[in-house]
Amino acid sequence: MHKPYYAVIFTSTRTTGDKGYGKMAEFMELLAKKQPGFIGIESAREKTGITVSYWESLSAIHDWKQQADHVLAQKKGITDWYNSYTVRICLVEREYNFNKNT
């Protein structure tokens, strides 16, 4: 990834039951991958769900937030899927990693 870039960190606690959440989550990931400025995504779900998506610019993040299907998913999230959530937008200036297999 070319630095700097932006990370959108979405943490959430879910309501009980799927209620179409799984299919919508898959659809949102497919849509995000088609969005200009999208770089990547990582996600984990336990008691607290954490999804981090990576973007080239703040304007790319803004455009994704306004994407019509994403707006519908956000509304459904508030009414059906989440007890709570927090969104954090961060500028990534540096990264490093370790991979034993390379």
N, C-alpha and C positions, 0 to 999 in steps of 0.2 A: 504494500500500500504506500502510496506517495504521501509523505508527511508535509505539512500538517493535514489532518483530516478530522472529521467529527464523529463522535460516538453518541448515539441516542440510547440511553439505558432505561429500559422499561421494567420496573419491578411491580409485582402484583400478588394479591391473594385472591383466590378464586371462590366462587360460590359452589355449592354442591351440584354435581351432575354436569354432563357435557353440554346439553342444550344447543348442539350445533357448533360448539367452540372449536373442536378439533378440525373440522372441515374448513371453517373460516380461517383458522390460523394457517393452515396449508395454503389456502387461496391468497391470503395477505402476503405470505412469503413469496409466492410466485409473482404476484403483482409488484412487490417491492423490487424484485430482481430485474423487472422491466423498466423501472423508474430511472430516468436520467439522474446521474450522480450517485446511484447506489453502488456500494463497494462490497458489502458482505453482511452476514448475520451469524450470531451464535445465540443459543438458547438452552436453558435448563429449567426444569420444573420439579419442585419438591413442595414443601410447605409454602415457600415463596417462589414465584416464577420470576426468572430473570431472562430478558431478551435484550441483546445488544446489537444494534444495527449500525453500520458504518457508512458514512456519506462524505462526498467530496466538498460540500459547502452547506452553509446555513440555508441558502435559497433552495437547494435540493431537498433538505429536510422540510422546509415550509411547503414545497410543492407536494411532497408525499403526504403531509398532514391534511392537505386540501383535496387529495385525490378522492373522487366520488365514492368508490367502493370502500375505501379506507374510512371515510366519514361515517358511512353506514355501520361499519364494524365498530367504530368508536362508540356510537350511540348504543349499539347492542351490548357492548362491553359494560356500559354504565347501567343499563336496565337488567341484563341477564347474567353476565359472566364474572364480574369482579365485585368483591367486597371493598377493595381499595386498590389504588395503583399510584405510582409516582413515576414521572418522566424526568430524566436528567439529560441535558445536552452538554457535551464536553468537547473541548478541543484537544486532540491527541497530538502532542508535539514530539513524543518519543515513544518507542516501543522496543522491546527485546524479547527473545524467547529462547527456549531450550528444547531440543528434540534429540533424544538418544539415538534415534534411528537414522539420522543424517550425518 
